[in-house]
């Protein structure tokens, strides 16, 4: 639905500086469409560099009308509230956008089509990203293991740790160096960026692995396939990593981690049950054991680590990379900050 020439406004009301704006940041970093403004009335007067460390002059505006005046044609709900539910206060903004002739990209679990479809005029649309497209897939059957290509799954020590970002950086590096590579999106942000993929968390548990498998099989002609990761085997609230492993039958895995993280960040800090991140070698062994089903299935190895160092200065970042390389025995890099070549070269 989204045409390459349509200009976007990213709606991040009252959430700039929080992890749940990652959809907006991802689209701004990697999406093909021009963005004209970020909307957050609580952050006007500030720079995006203060939040996302991007070299951009894109303004933060306080109202939808300001974004429209800058040429916005599509409103992107760039924030994921807890549970992916539609806040009641957003309905007025969405109605205003539709009345102004804009289309809407929605990454929430709550669907906008049933609520606002009667408001659409000619050439307007609502894209509910978390809506599976097409027939239900077969139950997963490890069919991807028969493929001859390199299948790379991004895994992590936690949720919201940079699996999609790292995967896109590796994909971009390989593509820019003329490799036959594809990036398979498994979440709403990746789907919005690539224009294809699956909203994994919108599938039932029975069909999730099959949905991943079908997507991977459809990319059999690519020499290298990068599969966007979701969740973490360490996280008690995550069920997404296992169907990704089973559907991808990965030949390689890339582990994503945040520098100096000792406990899962996405578990509430006031909880009495803070979950400690095990030694990195144990995390690697866990993912490899699950991928191989203790040897019953294909062999899959973690071949590199993408380290998120965005909270560190450059000297500290290099020191953490060297420390983790010594601990893990694997190549480690922050692909956003220092380029993806070191990790990408392990896949060639």
C-alpha positions as semicolon CSV with decimal commas, in nm:
position;residue;x (nm);y (nm);z (nm)
1;X;0,000;0,000;0,000
2;X;0,272;0,245;0,096
3;X;0,420;0,407;-0,212
4;X;0,787;0,501;-0,214
5;X;0,714;0,869;-0,283
6;X;0,472;0,919;0,007
7;X;0,601;1,134;0,294
8;X;0,565;1,014;0,652
9;X;0,492;1,169;0,990
10;X;0,600;0,951;1,284
11;X;0,357;0,969;1,578
12;X;0,544;0,926;1,908
13;X;0,331;1,129;2,146
14;X;0,482;1,154;2,498
15;X;0,722;0,864;2,435
16;X;1,045;1,009;2,292
17;X;1,339;0,872;2,487
18;X;1,158;0,547;2,569
19;X;1,236;0,203;2,417
20;X;0,884;0,169;2,275
21;X;0,958;0,428;2,003
22;X;1,177;0,169;1,827
23;X;0,932;0,139;1,536
24;X;0,966;0,509;1,457
25;X;1,344;0,496;1,493
26;X;1,368;0,187;1,274
27;X;1,161;0,341;0,995
28;X;1,362;0,661;1,009
29;X;1,693;0,472;0,996
30;X;1,610;0,213;0,732
31;X;1,277;0,288;0,563
32;X;1,278;0,400;0,199
33;X;1,020;0,677;0,248
34;X;1,100;1,036;0,337
35;X;1,000;1,136;0,691
36;X;0,907;1,501;0,741
37;X;0,849;1,516;1,118
38;X;0,821;1,332;1,446
39;X;0,512;1,424;1,650
40;X;0,555;1,451;2,029
41;X;0,413;1,756;2,206
42;X;0,626;1,678;2,513
43;X;0,954;1,690;2,321
44;X;0,916;1,997;2,100
45;X;1,224;2,215;2,091
46;X;1,452;1,915;2,134
47;X;1,658;1,741;1,867
48;X;1,627;1,382;1,750
49;X;2,001;1,357;1,817
50;X;1,916;1,383;2,188
51;X;1,711;1,063;2,166
52;X;1,832;0,847;1,877
53;X;2,186;0,974;1,808
54;X;2,102;1,022;1,443
55;X;2,265;1,284;1,226
56;X;1,940;1,441;1,109
57;X;1,768;1,778;1,117
58;X;1,420;1,624;1,111
59;X;1,200;1,837;1,339
60;X;0,998;1,726;1,639
61;X;0,661;1,899;1,619
62;X;0,375;1,919;1,864
63;X;0,072;1,866;1,642
64;X;-0,046;1,673;1,340
65;X;-0,129;1,999;1,161
66;X;0,237;2,102;1,177
67;X;0,337;1,771;1,019
68;X;0,074;1,812;0,746
69;X;0,208;2,160;0,672
70;X;0,551;2,000;0,616
71;X;0,400;1,769;0,354
72;X;0,311;1,455;0,552
73;X;0,081;1,220;0,360
74;X;0,093;0,913;0,584
75;X;0,067;0,897;0,963
76;X;0,279;0,617;1,113
77;X;0,194;0,512;1,467
78;X;0,557;0,489;1,566
79;X;0,514;0,391;1,929
80;X;0,417;0,054;2,075
81;X;0,224;0,108;2,402
82;X;0,223;-0,175;2,655
83;X;0,035;-0,471;2,513
84;X;0,005;-0,308;2,173
85;X;-0,337;-0,164;2,259
86;X;-0,482;0,152;2,103
87;X;-0,493;0,437;2,358
88;X;-0,829;0,613;2,359
89;X;-0,657;0,952;2,322
90;X;-0,508;0,846;1,986
91;X;-0,848;0,801;1,817
92;X;-0,898;1,175;1,777
93;X;-0,557;1,211;1,610
94;X;-0,626;0,920;1,373
95;X;-0,965;1,066;1,280
96;X;-0,803;1,403;1,215
97;X;-0,544;1,236;0,991
98;X;-0,810;1,052;0,790
99;X;-1,028;1,364;0,762
100;X;-0,719;1,546;0,630
101;X;-0,676;1,291;0,351
102;X;-0,387;1,101;0,510
103;X;-0,341;0,724;0,521
104;X;-0,231;0,540;0,836
105;X;0,031;0,273;0,913
106;X;-0,059;0,089;1,234
107;X;0,178;-0,142;1,422
108;X;-0,050;-0,207;1,719
109;X;-0,225;-0,534;1,799
110;X;-0,556;-0,346;1,795
111;X;-0,681;-0,322;1,436
112;X;-0,781;0,018;1,296
113;X;-0,961;-0,110;0,987
114;X;-1,274;-0,226;1,176
115;X;-1,294;0,108;1,359
116;X;-1,215;0,360;1,086
117;X;-1,279;0,191;0,748
118;X;-1,595;0,396;0,690
119;X;-1,381;0,712;0,709
120;X;-1,160;0,616;0,413
121;X;-1,196;0,806;0,089
122;X;-1,054;0,730;-0,254
123;X;-0,681;0,646;-0,246
124;X;-0,676;0,637;0,134
125;X;-0,584;0,321;0,325
126;X;-0,510;0,181;0,668
127;X;-0,227;-0,073;0,689
128;X;-0,268;-0,291;1,000
129;X;0,079;-0,441;1,005
130;X;-0,004;-0,709;1,260
131;X;-0,257;-0,880;1,033
132;X;-0,147;-1,210;0,875
133;X;-0,191;-1,216;0,499
134;X;-0,302;-1,518;0,296
135;X;-0,395;-1,871;0,396
136;X;-0,280;-2,031;0,717
137;X;0,057;-2,204;0,670
138;X;0,131;-2,571;0,715
139;X;0,247;-2,688;1,054
140;X;0,624;-2,647;1,065
141;X;0,819;-2,950;0,948
142;X;1,188;-2,845;0,944
143;X;1,160;-2,819;0,564
144;X;1,406;-2,528;0,552
145;X;1,682;-2,766;0,667
146;X;1,685;-2,911;0,314
147;X;1,783;-2,575;0,160
148;X;2,142;-2,520;0,049
149;X;2,168;-2,152;0,136
150;X;2,301;-1,971;0,444
151;X;2,018;-1,895;0,688
152;X;2,106;-1,652;0,967
153;X;1,877;-1,598;1,266
154;X;1,924;-1,299;1,495
155;X;1,884;-1,406;1,859
156;X;1,923;-1,205;2,178
157;X;1,977;-1,196;2,550
158;X;1,661;-0,987;2,589
159;X;1,371;-0,828;2,410
160;X;1,415;-0,482;2,253
161;X;1,791;-0,524;2,235
162;X;1,857;-0,445;1,869
163;X;1,804;-0,772;1,682
164;X;1,622;-0,608;1,391
165;X;1,864;-0,315;1,375
166;X;2,171;-0,539;1,377
167;X;2,015;-0,768;1,117
168;X;1,936;-0,477;0,887
169;X;2,291;-0,343;0,920
170;X;2,434;-0,684;0,822
171;X;2,183;-0,714;0,536
172;X;2,270;-0,366;0,408
173;X;2,644;-0,436;0,419
174;X;2,606;-0,762;0,227
175;X;2,369;-0,607;-0,027
176;X;2,600;-0,309;-0,082
177;X;2,880;-0,559;-0,153
178;X;2,672;-0,736;-0,420
179;X;2,578;-1,050;-0,229
180;X;2,250;-1,226;-0,309
181;X;2,093;-1,158;0,029
182;X;1,744;-1,105;0,169
183;X;1,615;-0,975;0,503
184;X;1,301;-1,151;0,628
185;X;1,097;-0,938;0,865
186;X;0,908;-1,101;1,150
187;X;0,771;-0,794;1,330
188;X;0,570;-0,486;1,246
189;X;0,865;-0,250;1,212
190;X;1,057;-0,482;0,982
191;X;0,747;-0,537;0,770
192;X;0,695;-0,161;0,741
193;X;1,059;-0,113;0,633
194;X;1,081;-0,404;0,388
195;X;0,722;-0,396;0,263
196;X;0,701;-0,773;0,320
197;X;0,737;-1,031;0,594
198;X;0,513;-1,170;0,867
199;X;0,374;-1,030;1,193
200;X;0,488;-1,334;1,393
201;X;0,309;-1,242;1,715
202;X;-0,025;-1,229;1,529
203;X;-0,012;-1,602;1,449
204;X;-0,139;-1,873;1,679
205;X;0,128;-2,085;1,844
206;X;0,034;-2,379;1,620
207;X;0,098;-2,182;1,302
208;X;0,388;-1,954;1,401
209;X;0,667;-2,194;1,309
210;X;0,497;-2,279;0,980
211;X;0,460;-1,910;0,894
212;X;0,835;-1,859;0,944
213;X;0,912;-2,175;0,747
214;X;0,699;-2,066;0,450
215;X;0,870;-1,727;0,442
216;X;1,214;-1,888;0,448
217;X;1,126;-2,141;0,177
218;X;1,005;-1,859;-0,047
219;X;1,355;-1,707;-0,021
220;X;1,535;-2,027;-0,124
221;X;1,698;-1,856;-0,425
222;X;1,885;-1,613;-0,200
223;X;2,238;-1,723;-0,110
224;X;2,212;-1,560;0,233
225;X;1,891;-1,501;0,429
226;X;1,889;-1,281;0,741
227;X;1,585;-1,355;0,961
228;X;1,474;-1,085;1,203
229;X;1,477;-1,212;1,561
230;X;1,209;-1,168;1,825
231;X;1,219;-1,210;2,202
232;X;1,474;-1,416;2,391
233;X;1,501;-1,769;2,526
234;X;1,598;-1,609;2,859
235;X;1,279;-1,405;2,890
236;X;0,984;-1,567;3,073
237;X;0,735;-1,363;2,873
238;X;0,874;-1,453;2,531
239;X;0,749;-1,736;2,310
240;X;0,873;-1,600;1,976
241;X;1,228;-1,730;1,954
242;X;1,140;-2,100;1,930
243;X;0,915;-2,079;1,620
244;X;1,179;-1,861;1,456
245;X;1,443;-2,126;1,524
246;X;1,223;-2,411;1,408
247;X;1,094;-2,231;1,098
248;X;1,433;-2,096;0,991
249;X;1,642;-2,408;1,062
250;X;1,934;-2,163;1,087
251;X;2,278;-2,255;0,967
252;X;2,413;-1,959;1,166
253;X;2,296;-1,741;1,453
254;X;2,407;-1,393;1,557
255;X;2,365;-1,312;1,925
256;X;2,260;-0,957;2,016
257;X;2,346;-0,816;2,357
258;X;2,362;-0,479;2,533
259;X;2,698;-0,373;2,676
260;X;2,728;-0,406;3,054
261;X;2,378;-0,551;3,088
262;X;2,365;-0,779;3,392
263;X;1,987;-0,836;3,419
264;X;1,703;-0,844;3,170
265;X;1,608;-0,482;3,108
266;X;1,253;-0,557;3,000
267;X;1,159;-0,711;3,336
268;X;1,021;-0,444;3,569
269;X;1,296;-0,305;3,787
270;X;1,086;-0,321;4,104
271;X;1,031;-0,692;4,065
272;X;1,174;-0,919;4,333
273;X;1,254;-1,172;4,059
274;X;1,514;-0,987;3,855
275;X;1,655;-1,224;3,595
276;X;2,031;-1,232;3,572
277;X;2,196;-1,267;3,232
278;X;2,407;-1,587;3,245
279;X;2,769;-1,589;3,126
280;X;2,772;-1,522;2,753
281;X;2,914;-1,867;2,674
282;X;2,616;-2,024;2,852
283;X;2,374;-1,809;2,652
284;X;2,545;-1,920;2,332
285;X;2,528;-2,285;2,439
286;X;2,157;-2,249;2,524
287;X;2,067;-2,116;2,180
288;X;2,277;-2,379;2,003
289;X;2,127;-2,662;2,211
290;X;1,771;-2,546;2,145
291;X;1,839;-2,498;1,773
292;X;1,977;-2,851;1,738
293;X;1,718;-3,000;1,978
294;X;2,008;-3,160;2,165
295;X;2,135;-3,310;1,840
296;X;1,803;-3,438;1,703
297;X;1,786;-3,173;1,431
298;X;2,028;-2,967;1,220
299;X;2,345;-2,818;1,363
300;X;2,344;-2,441;1,414
301;X;2,624;-2,226;1,554
302;X;2,641;-1,877;1,698
303;X;2,915;-1,721;1,484
304;X;2,924;-1,362;1,608
305;X;2,789;-1,112;1,859
306;X;2,635;-0,773;1,788
307;X;2,690;-0,552;2,091
308;X;2,468;-0,250;2,152
309;X;2,703;0,019;2,290
310;X;2,483;0,324;2,240
311;X;2,504;0,426;2,607
312;X;2,887;0,425;2,612
313;X;3,149;0,665;2,484
314;X;3,366;0,540;2,198
315;X;3,664;0,438;2,413
316;X;3,443;0,240;2,652
317;X;3,260;0,081;2,359
318;X;3,583;-0,052;2,207
319;X;3,690;-0,183;2,549
320;X;3,361;-0,371;2,595
321;X;3,389;-0,520;2,247
322;X;3,741;-0,647;2,317
323;X;3,633;-0,783;2,656
324;X;3,341;-0,977;2,508
325;X;3,556;-1,113;2,226
326;X;3,800;-1,252;2,482
327;X;3,515;-1,400;2,686
328;X;3,327;-1,557;2,396
329;X;3,600;-1,637;2,146
330;X;3,378;-1,490;1,874
331;X;3,393;-1,173;1,662
332;X;3,204;-0,890;1,836
333;X;3,099;-0,557;1,690
334;X;2,847;-0,275;1,726
335;X;2,729;-0,273;1,362
336;X;2,541;0,056;1,392
337;X;2,835;0,244;1,538
338;X;3,134;0,076;1,374
339;X;2,994;-0,100;1,068
340;X;2,878;-0,455;1,005
341;X;3,177;-0,586;0,806
342;X;3,330;-0,789;1,090
343;X;3,008;-0,982;1,152
344;X;2,901;-1,004;0,788
345;X;3,234;-1,157;0,692
346;X;3,162;-1,457;0,916
347;X;2,868;-1,541;0,686
348;X;3,047;-1,524;0,350
